[in-house]
Amino acid sequence: MYLILTYFHKIRGPMIYLAYPEDVPSSISTKTLRFFDLDIEEQFFEIVLINKNQKIVNLYFEIPSKWARGKCEMVMLSLSMKKHYKSELVYDFLRDTVHKIVNTEDIFKCFYKEDDFREDDIEIDMYYEILKKILRNGLNELIQDLSDTDS
């Protein structure tokens, strides 16, 4: 199972910003980046890679931002899994995790960690750590929920 947060960087374009575990296979990371560029009207969408027995569930969302050109950061949260899963658990996990991220005031600052023109803002690292904690805690809860339903 892989949790991937993809972010649309204003210069580089779509990039995998955070992933758990970090060593996402290129077959998954490449496809996830391509999904971000698709013009899909739905926020939630699922891609099934039949040959790889892989499902990738995605939730696109936007974070209000005082620093972004369009006043929002474009982000996608994806969960890649190799086995069948309870759709309700995965969708609830993605929705709850996104809700926590979007409702964290000034969380947009975390996406400027590598930008030179913002390096004097000490809150950037703080919000980056908050984002990592939201993702890790959510993933741990989902893993627990999935294991409880398998029992």
N, C-alpha and C positions, 0 to 999 in steps of 0.2 A: 504494500500500500504506500502511495506517495501523496503527500499534500503539497500543492504547488501554488504559490502566489505570483501571478504574472502582473507586471506593471508596464504601462505605456510611458516610456521615458521620452521627453520632448525632443531629444536629439537622436538617441539610439533606436527609438521605436520600441516594440514589445521586447521585454526581457524578463527572465525568471528572476524575481527579486529574492524570494525565500523558498526553501523547499525542505521538507522533512520526510524521510532522511535526505541529506544533502546530495547524495550521489544518484540523482535521477538519471536513468538510462537515456541516451540520446534519442532513442526511438520514441520515448514519451515526451521529453522536453521539446523536441523539434515539432511534434504534432501540437503540443499545447501552445507553442508560440504561433503556429499557423491558425489555430482556433481563434486566437485573440484578434486576428485580422479579418475573420469572417464577418460578413454583414448579416448577422442573425438577429431577428427582431426579439427573440426571447432572451430573458436574463438567464434562465436555467436551460441548459441543453446537455444531452448525453451523447457521447460518441462511443460506438462499439467497434473495436478492432478485432474482427472475427478471427483472423489468422493468428493473432497474438493472445487470444482469449483474455482481452483486456477491455475494461470499461473505464471511460473517463467522464466524470460528471463535473460540469462547469457552472459557475455562477458569476456572471459579469455584474459589476457594480461600480458606482462612482462615489468618490469621497469629496465633499466640499473642500476647496483649497483657496487660501488667500494668495498663494504664490503661483499657482498654475495659470497658464495663459487663458484658458477657458473657464477658470474658477472651479475646476474639478480635476481630480486625479482619476484616471481610468485604470481599473484593476479587475482581475479575474482570479477567482479562487477555484482550483481544480482538485479533484480527488480521483486518483487512478487506482483501480483495484483489479485483481486478477480473479476474484471469485464472485459468485452471486452474493448479493447483499440485500438487505431490507431497504428498499428505496426511501421509505419514510424516514428512516434513521439518517441516511446520507443527506437527503434534502434538508431535514431539520438541522443537522450539523452545519451544513453550509450556510443556511439562512441565519442560524443563531450566531455563528462566528462572524459573518458579515455584519450583522446587527451590532455586535460588540465593537467591531472595528470602526464602523461608521459613527457610532455614538460616543467614541472617545474624542473629546474635543482636541483639536489641533493635531490629530494623528497624521495628517497629511505631511507634516514636517519630516516624518521618518523616511520618506522617499527622496529626500535631498541629502542623504548621507554622503554620497560621492560627488556632490556638486561643490566646486571650489568657492563660488560666490556666497555660499551659506555656511562656510566652515566655522564661523565665529558664533553661531547659534548653538548653545549648549543643549537646548531642548531636542535637537535632532537625534542625538544618541539615545536620549531618554525615551523618546517615542518609538525609536527603532526597537529598543528592548521591550517596550510595552507590546508592540505588534508581535514580536517573536513569542512572548509569553501567551498572548491570546491564541495564537496558532498552536503552540505546543500543548497548552491546557485543553483546547478543544479537541485536538487529535487524540490525546490520551483518553478523554471522556468517550469519544467515538469508538476507539478500540475496545474500551471496557464494555460499552453498550453492545457492540457487535459480538464480543465473546459471551456476554450474558445471554444473548438471544440464540447463540449456537449451542448452549448447554441444554 
